[in-house]
Amino acid sequence: MGIIDSFRKSKDEKKDENKEHPTPPPEGHVLVEILQDKKKFGLFSMLLGKDGYGDLALRLVKGELKGDDIGLLEQERLAFSEKLTKSEKIKKLLTKENVIGFARNHPEFEKIINLVGPEKAIKAIQGQLEEISITDENRFDNISDSIQTYDSYKNGKYKEVNDRVEKLCKDKNITPQEYLDALAIKDPKEKEKALKELSKRTYGKFKSTINFISRGKWAKNTTLEGLKTSEISLEDSVAELDNYQRDIGSVLFYSISDNDDMRKAMSNELINERTPEKPKTGLGDIKQEIGENTLDEDKFGADWEAFKEREAYGAAYDNEQGALKDKFLSEQKEAYKKKNANVGGKGWWHSFLAILFEGKINSKKDTLK
């Protein structure tokens, strides 16, 4: 690589540093990668539908994009990428150590952990984060904000106090365990005595002698004061961390209690129900599955003729015919739901296919004669 290419590369890297969304996107966030992953495509389609672009998902699969679809797709891809990134960050913070801490500070969340164990609870919560980031943004933001605030405190002020106390112990030739053992003494007089003994290590022989003769008026034991002050700092820091953990425990407990999908995921872990891992599905397979769930035009027409005869459609007034059409369409959608009740359950893919199918049924209203 020549110097001019190296110079250009360094400038491009600086551009990406200053951009909110670098080029190219992170691995797995490119649209073609989203299309090749059935779960991601289902979630992306949910987002399109939620933002009012449900028909764009179908055009995307069919390869029938319109002129302004490129801009819309990039807009939605960016929004989707942000949700994926945020979900992944929260997943990494849901460690066994953290979850146990949340449970210890929230009795109701502790019950859930005691039922399924921390590992399975983590798995159930992590498995739903991406979906609720789209379907229940407020709930997701509550989880995300509380966990990130906790992590920021733990790696910020909490760590600063820890490092400061450890440095004090090291400078005064006191081991952390010796200090903790002294702080653990319940009797106030005995604790004071133990802390004084530790502080004498660095007080100095000459000053100790002069201080004894002058009955404490000559000098002040700054090490003892430091040890006592540090105890207060430790107590305050632990109390603040407990508050953050209690808040997260509350958010997670109510999220599991109030959200059907999260509750079902936790129930599956409780009864040890395993959902078989399926390989990533290519766009061709997605198209095939969508094709299998499209409307059977012949059957739809036959059902309409049977319905008209049953309801005496031809003898009805115009306003009554409109109501009868709505009734027929509702029956068709209900029949689809019953037929597919055991196919895909209530998951995101089943929901996506149902939305496409119902949209197709709704579009047939004007063709009913």
N, C-alpha and C positions, 0 to 999 in steps of 0.2 A: 504494500500500500504506500503510495507516494505521500509527500508532505501535505499536498493540497487536499487529498482525500482524507487524511488524518485530521486536518484542520476542519474540514467540512463535517466530519463525524462528531468532533468535539462540540461544534456549534449545534448540531442536531440533538445531541444528548442534552445540552443546556435548554434547548427549546422544550424537550419532553419534560425536563425537571420543572419548568415553569407552567406546563399545561396540566390542567386538572385530569385530562384523559389522554394518556400517552398513545403514540402510534408505534407499533401495532398494539392492540389490547392485550391484557394478560392471557395466558393459555386457558382455553376453555370459555373465554368470553367473546370470541369471534362468532359472528352470527352463524357461519357454516358449521362451527363446532356445536352450537346450541341446537341446530337442526338435526345433527347426527346423534343427539342424546335424547331419547324419548322423554325422560323426566324433565330435563331442562326445557325441551320444546313445549311440553305440557304447561310448565310454569310460565314460560314466556307467553304462551297463548292466553293464559289466564290474565296476565298483565295487560295484553292487548285488549282483551274483552273488558277488563275493568276500566281502562282508559278510553273506551269507546271505539276501539279499532278491531272488534271481533272478526269482521269480514276480511281484514288484512291477513289474519292467520290462514284462512282458507285460500286466499289468493297466493299466499307465499308457498303453500304446499303444492298447489296446482301449477305454479309457475306462470301466473297471470298477473304479475305486478303492473301497476299503473305508473304514470310518470312521476307523481309526487310521493309514491310509496317509499322510495329510497330514503328520503329525508325523515319520514315517519319511523321507518325501521331503525335508523341510526339513533333517533331520539329515544325510542323504546328500548333499544339494545343498551344504551348508556344507563337508563334507569334500572334495567334488569341487572346490568353489571355491578352497579352500586349496591343493589340488594344482595347479590351473591357475595360480594366482597365483605359487606358488613356481617352477613350470616357466617361466613368462614371465620371471621375474626372472633365472633362470639363463641362459636364452636370450640375454638382453641382455648378460650378462657374457662370453659366448662370442664375443668379438671376434677379428678376425684377429690383432691385436697380442698379445692374451693367449694364443691358441692356439699361435702361433709360439713364445712364451716357454715354454709348457708343453713343447713338442716339443724345444726346445734343451736342456732340463734332464732329458729322459727319452728315451734312445736308442730304446727300443722304440716309444714313441708317435711319435717323429720319423720312423720308417719309414713309418707310416701317412700322416703329413702329406706325406712325400716321394712317396708313391704317388698320392694323390688331390689334393693341394694343400689349403691351409688353408680356402678357401671351401667346397669340397665336403665336407670333413670336418665343418665347422661345420654345414652343411645336414643331413648325415646324423645327427649327434648331436642337433641340435635337433628333428629330425623324430620322434625316439623318446622324448624326455624325458617328454611327457605320458603316454604309454602305460606306460613303466616306473615312473612314479610310482604307478601302480595295480598293475601286474603284478609288479614287483620293487622293493618299497619300500626294502629295505636298500641295494640298488645305487644307487637314486635318491638316497637320503639321503647316501650316501658322496660322490657327485658334488656334490650341492647343498652339503653342509657344507664340503667342501674348497674349493670355488670361492668361497663366501661368506666363509670365513675368510681366504682370500687377498685378496679384494677389501677386506675390513675392514682388513687390515694395510696394504695398498697406499695406501688413502685415509686411514689413521690415522698410525701411527708412521713409516712409510716417507715419507709426505708431510711430516711434521713435520721430519725430518732434512733433507730436500731444501730446505724453506723456510728452515731455520736456516742452512744452508751458503750458500744464495743471498744471504741477508741479510748474512752476514759478508763475502762478496765485494763486495756493493754498498756496505756501510759503509766498506770499506777501499779502495774505488776499484779493485777488481780484477774483470775480466770473468770469467764462469764458464769460458769457453774457455781463458783464460790459466791459470787454476787447474788445469783438466783437463790441459792440455798439460804443466804442471809435474809433475803426479802420474803422467803416462804415461812419464816418463823412467826408464829401467831402472837406470842407474848410480846407486847411492845417494849418492855425493858430488855428482854433477851435479844430482840432484834436490834435495838439501839447498841447493845454491847457488841454484837457480832459485826455491825457496820463500823463501829469504832476500831475494832481489832483489824479489820481490813484496811481502814484508812491509815493506820499507824505504819503500814509498810513503806509509805513514801513521805511520811511526815518529817523524818530526819531525826537522828539521835540528839543533836545539839538543841534543836528547837523543842523536842519533846521534853528534854531536861529543864530548859528555861521555862517552858510553859507549865511544867509541874510545880516548879519553885514559885512562879508568879500566880499560881492558881488559875491559869487560863487567861490572864489578862494580857500577856505579852504577844501571843500569837493566836491565830485562828486556823482551825483545821479545815482548809478549803476542800480537801479530798472528801471528808465526811459530808460536807454540804453538797458537793457534787453528786455523791452517791444517793443522798436523799432527794435531791432535785430530779435526778435521773429516774428514780422510782415513780415520781409523780408523772413525768413525761411518758414512761412506759404504761402506766395505768390509763392515762388519757388516750394514748394512741390505740391501745387494745379496745377501750370502750368505743372509740370512734369506728374502728374496724368492725366491731360487733354490730354497730348500728347499720353500717352499709350491708353487712351480711344478712341482717334481719330484714332489711328492705327487699333484698333480692329474693330471699326465701318466701316473702309474702307475694311478690310479683310472680314467681314461678308456681307457687301453690295455686293462686287464683287463675293463672293461665291454664294450668292442667285441669282445674275444676270446671272452668267456664267454656273451654274450647273442645268441641266434640272430637276433632282429629287428634289433639294432644292426649285427651283422655283415653281414646281408643288405642293409641300407640303405647300408653302406659299399661293399659289392660293386657295388650298382647305380650308385653314383657313380663307381666305378672303371671300369666298362664304359660309362659315360655313358648308362645306361638311364633314360629319362624316364617317370615315371608321370603320365599325363595328369591335369591338374587338373580335378576335377569340381565343378560348381556345388553350393552348399549345397542339401541335399535337405529338402523340407518333410515334415511329419509324415504327410501323405497318401501321399507316395511311400514313406516308411518302412513304413507299414502295408501298402502294396501289395507291397513286396518281402518283408516277413514273410509275407504271405499266400501268395506264390508258393513259399515254402519250408516251408509247413505240410504236415502229413501227408496223403497221398492215402488216405482211409479205404477206398475200394473196393479199391485195389491192395493195401493192407495186409491186408485181409481175405482176398483171393485168395491172397496169399503165405502167409498163416497156414494156410489149408486145404491148400495144396500141401506145406507143411512137415510138417503133421500126417501126411499120407499117406506122405511120404518117410521119416519117422522112426518110423512106427507108433505115433503118440502115444496112440491109443485103447487100445492093449494095454499101455501102460506103467503102473507103479505111481504112486501119488500123489507120492512124493518124486522120482521120475524125471520126472514131468510138470513139476514146478517147475523142474528143471534144463533140461528141453527148452524151456520158455518163455524162460528166460534166454538160451539159445543162439539162439533165434529173434530175440529183441530185439537181441542182439549182431550178428547177421547183417544186420538191418535198418539198424542204425546204421553198420555198415561199408559197406553198399551206398550209403547217403547220402553218406558221405565220398568214396567213389570217384566217385560221380556229380558231386560238386561240387568235385573236386580242383583243377580249373582255374578255378573261379569264386571270385574274391576271394582266392585264395591262402591264406596263413596269417594274414592281417590280422585286426584287431580285429572288423570287421563280419562276416567269414566265421565267426569264432569265436563271436560272439554268436548268429548264426543257427543254428550247429551246436548250441549249448547249448539253444536253444529247441526245436529239432527232436528232440534226444535226450531232452529232458525230456518231450516229448509221447509219444515212444515208450515211455519208462519208465512213464508213467502208464497205458499200455494193457495192462500186464501182467495186472491184475485182470479185464480184460474178455475175456481169451483163454479160450475154452472148448473 
